[in-house]
Amino acid sequence: MRLLITGACGFVGAELALALQEQLSGLQITGIDNLSRRGSWRHLKRLEQRGIRVPMATSASPRIWRVPNPRIG
């Protein structure tokens, strides 16, 4: 199963991502964040160390990220 978390580098988003990864095996988590808040970079590092992908994005970005297989399954 795949999950997308917006605001993943905020306190709530990061803690949610890490807790879900621990509790649900086989879950592929991707987060999106604009990294504008203080502490975001610290949370980003923790998420990346755990294998959670977090591309930087803003709502104004015309092209946020590219997924090899865009079907949600």
N, C-alpha and C positions, 0 to 999 in steps of 0.2 A: 504494500500500500504506500502511496505517496501523500505527503502533506506539505502545504505551503503555509508559512507563518509570516505575516507582515509585521514589521516592527520587531524583527527577530533579535536585534542587538540591544533592545531595551531590557530593563530588568525582568518584566513579566514575560516577554517573548522568549528571552534566553532561558529563563528557568522552565518555561513550558516546554521548549524544544528539548532540553536536557532530560527533563522528567519523562517525557513521552518516549524518548529514545531508550531510556533505561527500562521502561515498563512494557514496551511493545516491540518484540523482536521482528526484524524484517521491515521496519518502517523506514522509508527514505524521506528525510526531512530536508527541505530547502527553505531558506528564509530570505526575505527582502528587507532592506533597511537603508535609510539615507544617511545614517551615521552622523546625524547632526547633534545628538545629545551627548553631554559629558558622560564618559564611561562606556560609550558604545564600542570603542575600539577594544576595550578590555573584554567585553562580552563576545565580540567578534573572534578574538583570539581563542577563547574557550570553546566556542562553537566549532571553529575550524579544527582544533585539536581533536575534537570528537567526531570529525568527519561530516559535519553539517555544513553544507554549501550556502554561502550568503553573498550573493552579488549586490553591490551597492546600487541603489536606485532611488530616484525621486519620482513623484507623481507627474512631473513635467518631462520625464525621459520618454522620448518617442520609442526607443528600443531598449527595453530594460535588460532582457537576457534572451538567450536562445536555447531551446530544449531540443535534443536530438529526436525525441518522440513525444510530440505534444499531447497525445491522447492520455487522458486521465483514466487510470484503471484500477 
